Amino acid sequence: MKINIEKDALLKALQQIQSVVDSRATIPVLENVLIETDGDNVMLRATDLDLEVINRVAAMIEVAGATTVSAKTLLEITRKLPPGSLVTLSTDDVSGRLEVVAGRSNFKLATLPKEDFPEIATSEFTAEFEASAADLNHVFGKSQFAISNEETRYYLNGVFLHASDTDYGKVLRCVATDGHRLARIDVELPDGAEDIPGVIVPRKTVTELLRVVENTEQKIKVYISETKIRFVSENIILTSKVIDGNFPDYNRVIPVQNNRRMEVNQGELYNAVDRVSSISSDRSSAVKFSVGNDALFLSVNALEKGMAEETVQVSYSDEPIEIGFNWKYILEIVKQIDRDNVVFLFNTSANPALLQEGNDKSSLYVVMPMRY
């Protein structure tokens, strides 16, 4: 194999796949990237056996071929090469090394055979559809924060992707929850997605997908089976196992009798909660909401540090209510709000609160109360 590739293109591709490489792998080849020619392109492939990323990069192919080399080492070398360098990658069949040449720099790197490199077995996908990168960024990006870190409830360690019927039409829906907060985000259902199986997309896969769809106007092809999901863009193919488990019936935890409505400016609320939380401690993460007469009174009381209070103007005309929340959860949810106003719907101080983005029902959040 002998290829010539621009430094910046190689660096970008290696950076995109680096987080998938398993640096603590017990199988040495999993620390490597598979470099393989494909027509006028070079394919860079990395996997941890649960997730596989393939990055297609334009290159000048002199001799077709393939090899695997340490992804970390090749990334470090490429990063330190002079800007604008043309990098030549060539294999030596005698020594089994990969030679990396750029200007006066020359490296000979140890390799492992391409035959040792594993490939995620792709069962036949049962459904496929095409969605805009913006829509995928919207549903996965705005729900990601609520994914659980608790390994014992592994079925919550991802985002539940499925199709759903609503009173405002058929939607493609992402749901994530950790038992303390929940995010349910909808976009219009793409053609072909009507019969997709509901799958739980793992946290790591969501993170990698968001890198692919961020700041692009591409269309992304999505392929789904009951065990795997694949996202295909112009240059990147992302294939992942899905979590083998049943996502809980999230509709049971979405309150339906919350009739006390408070509307508040998104930025003013975020900044106020952020300020009063400055004196919170590990022992006390609660912020108290006291709502009444078009005013929200925020207070944090931490015995070790002191007390903080702030008043925010709101629109509220129902019975007064006092309720406590984890201030971190409130900030995380409010940060997702794209509209000027956040709508809180309360029931009692012992019941979870419902949050919406203005009157938009396509984005919905639930947060559990806590003692204050």
Buried (B, 14 or more C-beta within 10 A) or exposed (E): BBBBBBBBBBBBBBBBBBBBBBEEBEEEBBBBBBBBBBEEBBBBBBBBEBBBBBBBBEBEBEEEBBBBBBBBBBBEBBEEBEEEBBBBBBBEEEEEBBBBBBEEEEBEBEBBEBEEBBEBEEEEBEBBBEBBBBBBBBBBBBBBBBBBEEEEBBBBBBBBBBBBEEEEEBBBBBBBBBEBBBBBBBBEBBEBBEEBBBBBBBBBBBBBBBBBBEEBEBBBBBBBBBBBBBBBBEBBBBBBBBBEEEBBEBEEEBBEEBEBBBBBBBEBBBBBBEEBBEBBEEEBBBBBBBBBEEBBBBBBBBEEEEEBEBEBEBEBEEEEBEBBBBBBBBBBBBEBBEEEBBBBBBBEBEBBBBBBBBEBEBBBBBBBBBEB
